[in-house]
Amino acid sequence: MHVDVSISTVYDSTSNAVVCVDVQASELLRQEMSLVKERMGHGDLSLDAYSQVWDQCYAQVLFVPSQSRFTRASLASKKERIESLEKRLEVVDP
């Protein structure tokens, strides 16, 4: 599947990182919903219902930046949880 995405990049001098912002998330979500619906034989799902399921699934995993991978939240150490939350804050508030 080909997705056209508009991304703007901003350099964050405090973390020496390039941060991607302004991703056309609603279009990506619409395309993902369509693909899931087609492949799993689901009927129409509202954006709220899809978002609720997505949030529940996403809550079960967490990204560990030092290892550049996702892991099950239930298996993560306290240090990994803190590291993951710090990274989320960096992304939200560059």
Phi and psi in degrees as GROMACS dihedral restraints (atoms count N, CA, C in turn):
[ dihedral_restraints ]
;  ai    aj    ak    al  type     phi  dphi    fc
    3     4     5     6     1   -98.6    20    10
    4     5     6     7     1   131.8    20    10
    6     7     8     9     1  -125.3    20    10
    7     8     9    10     1   125.1    20    10
    9    10    11    12     1   -87.7    20    10
   10    11    12    13     1   122.6    20    10
   12    13    14    15     1  -126.4    20    10
   13    14    15    16     1   135.6    20    10
   15    16    17    18     1   -99.1    20    10
   16    17    18    19     1   115.1    20    10
   18    19    20    21     1  -125.0    20    10
   19    20    21    22     1   132.6    20    10
   21    22    23    24     1  -106.0    20    10
   22    23    24    25     1   141.3    20    10
   24    25    26    27     1  -114.1    20    10
   25    26    27    28     1   144.7    20    10
   27    28    29    30     1  -131.1    20    10
   28    29    30    31     1   134.9    20    10
   30    31    32    33     1   -88.3    20    10
   31    32    33    34     1   125.2    20    10
   33    34    35    36     1  -102.2    20    10
   34    35    36    37     1   105.8    20    10
   36    37    38    39     1   -68.9    20    10
   37    38    39    40     1   -25.7    20    10
   39    40    41    42     1   -68.6    20    10
   40    41    42    43     1   -36.9    20    10
   42    43    44    45     1  -106.5    20    10
   43    44    45    46     1     2.7    20    10
   45    46    47    48     1    51.5    20    10
   46    47    48    49     1    46.9    20    10
   48    49    50    51     1  -134.1    20    10
   49    50    51    52     1   151.8    20    10
   51    52    53    54     1   -95.0    20    10
   52    53    54    55     1   124.1    20    10
   54    55    56    57     1  -106.7    20    10
   55    56    57    58     1   130.3    20    10
   57    58    59    60     1   -90.7    20    10
   58    59    60    61     1   130.6    20    10
   60    61    62    63     1  -134.6    20    10
   61    62    63    64     1   166.6    20    10
   63    64    65    66     1    64.1    20    10
   64    65    66    67     1    41.9    20    10
   66    67    68    69     1   -77.0    20    10
   67    68    69    70     1   138.4    20    10
   69    70    71    72     1   -75.6    20    10
   70    71    72    73     1    73.8    20    10
   72    73    74    75     1   -63.6    20    10
   73    74    75    76     1   -39.6    20    10
   75    76    77    78     1   -64.4    20    10
   76    77    78    79     1   -35.6    20    10
   78    79    80    81     1   -69.7    20    10
   79    80    81    82     1   -42.1    20    10
   81    82    83    84     1   -62.7    20    10
   82    83    84    85     1   -41.5    20    10
   84    85    86    87     1   -64.8    20    10
   85    86    87    88     1   -41.6    20    10
   87    88    89    90     1   -60.4    20    10
   88    89    90    91     1   -44.0    20    10
   90    91    92    93     1   -66.4    20    10
   91    92    93    94     1   -40.1    20    10
   93    94    95    96     1   -64.8    20    10
   94    95    96    97     1   -43.1    20    10
   96    97    98    99     1   -60.3    20    10
   97    98    99   100     1   -41.8    20    10
   99   100   101   102     1   -63.3    20    10
  100   101   102   103     1   -44.0    20    10
  102   103   104   105     1   -64.6    20    10
  103   104   105   106     1   -45.0    20    10
  105   106   107   108     1   -63.2    20    10
  106   107   108   109     1   -44.3    20    10
  108   109   110   111     1   -58.4    20    10
  109   110   111   112     1   -45.6    20    10
  111   112   113   114     1   -65.7    20    10
  112   113   114   115     1   -47.9    20    10
  114   115   116   117     1   -76.7    20    10
  115   116   117   118     1   -26.2    20    10
  117   118   119   120     1  -104.3    20    10
  118   119   120   121     1    -0.2    20    10
  120   121   122   123     1    68.5    20    10
  121   122   123   124     1    27.4    20    10
  123   124   125   126     1   -81.9    20    10
  124   125   126   127     1   155.7    20    10
  126   127   128   129     1   -79.0    20    10
  127   128   129   130     1  -169.6    20    10
  129   130   131   132     1   -68.3    20    10
  130   131   132   133     1   133.7    20    10
  132   133   134   135     1  -113.6    20    10
  133   134   135   136     1   139.7    20    10
  135   136   137   138     1   -71.8    20    10
  136   137   138   139     1   158.6    20    10
  138   139   140   141     1   -60.6    20    10
  139   140   141   142     1   -36.5    20    10
  141   142   143   144     1   -64.2    20    10
  142   143   144   145     1   -43.5    20    10
  144   145   146   147     1   -65.5    20    10
  145   146   147   148     1   -43.4    20    10
  147   148   149   150     1   -63.9    20    10
  148   149   150   151     1   -43.5    20    10
  150   151   152   153     1   -63.7    20    10
  151   152   153   154     1   -37.5    20    10
  153   154   155   156     1   -64.0    20    10
  154   155   156   157     1   -44.9    20    10
  156   157   158   159     1   -64.6    20    10
  157   158   159   160     1   -43.2    20    10
  159   160   161   162     1   -59.1    20    10
  160   161   162   163     1   -47.2    20    10
  162   163   164   165     1   -61.0    20    10
  163   164   165   166     1   -39.9    20    10
  165   166   167   168     1   -65.5    20    10
  166   167   168   169     1   -41.5    20    10
  168   169   170   171     1   -67.3    20    10
  169   170   171   172     1   -44.7    20    10
  171   172   173   174     1   -63.9    20    10
  172   173   174   175     1   -29.6    20    10
  174   175   176   177     1   -68.5    20    10
  175   176   177   178     1   -18.5    20    10
  177   178   179   180     1   -89.0    20    10
  178   179   180   181     1    -7.2    20    10
  180   181   182   183     1  -127.1    20    10
  181   182   183   184     1   158.4    20    10
  183   184   185   186     1  -147.0    20    10
  184   185   186   187     1   146.4    20    10
  186   187   188   189     1   -87.9    20    10
  187   188   189   190     1   129.5    20    10
  189   190   191   192     1  -105.8    20    10
  190   191   192   193     1   101.5    20    10
  192   193   194   195     1   -58.3    20    10
  193   194   195   196     1   -38.5    20    10
  195   196   197   198     1   -64.6    20    10
  196   197   198   199     1   -23.2    20    10
  198   199   200   201     1  -107.9    20    10
  199   200   201   202     1    -2.9    20    10
  201   202   203   204     1    49.5    20    10
  202   203   204   205     1    46.9    20    10
  204   205   206   207     1  -154.0    20    10
  205   206   207   208     1   164.4    20    10
  207   208   209   210     1   -94.8    20    10
  208   209   210   211     1   151.8    20    10
  210   211   212   213     1  -143.2    20    10
  211   212   213   214     1   164.3    20    10
  213   214   215   216     1   -67.1    20    10
  214   215   216   217     1   133.2    20    10
  216   217   218   219     1   -59.7    20    10
  217   218   219   220     1   -35.2    20    10
  219   220   221   222     1   -69.0    20    10
  220   221   222   223     1   -19.5    20    10
  222   223   224   225     1   -99.8    20    10
  223   224   225   226     1    -5.0    20    10
  225   226   227   228     1   -77.7    20    10
  226   227   228   229     1   143.5    20    10
  228   229   230   231     1   -77.4    20    10
  229   230   231   232     1   168.2    20    10
  231   232   233   234     1   -60.4    20    10
  232   233   234   235     1   -40.3    20    10
  234   235   236   237     1   -61.6    20    10
  235   236   237   238     1   -43.6    20    10
  237   238   239   240     1   -65.7    20    10
  238   239   240   241     1   -38.3    20    10
  240   241   242   243     1   -62.7    20    10
  241   242   243   244     1   -45.4    20    10
  243   244   245   246     1   -63.1    20    10
  244   245   246   247     1   -45.3    20    10
  246   247   248   249     1   -59.2    20    10
  247   248   249   250     1   -42.2    20    10
  249   250   251   252     1   -65.9    20    10
  250   251   252   253     1   -44.1    20    10
  252   253   254   255     1   -65.1    20    10
  253   254   255   256     1   -37.9    20    10
  255   256   257   258     1   -61.6    20    10
  256   257   258   259     1   -41.7    20    10
  258   259   260   261     1   -65.0    20    10
  259   260   261   262     1   -40.4    20    10
  261   262   263   264     1   -60.6    20    10
  262   263   264   265     1   -41.6    20    10
  264   265   266   267     1   -64.1    20    10
  265   266   267   268     1   -39.0    20    10
  267   268   269   270     1   -61.4    20    10
  268   269   270   271     1   -39.2    20    10
  270   271   272   273     1   -70.7    20    10
  271   272   273   274     1   -39.6    20    10
  273   274   275   276     1   -73.3    20    10
  274   275   276   277     1   -41.6    20    10
  276   277   278   279     1  -125.3    20    10
  277   278   279   280     1    77.7    20    10
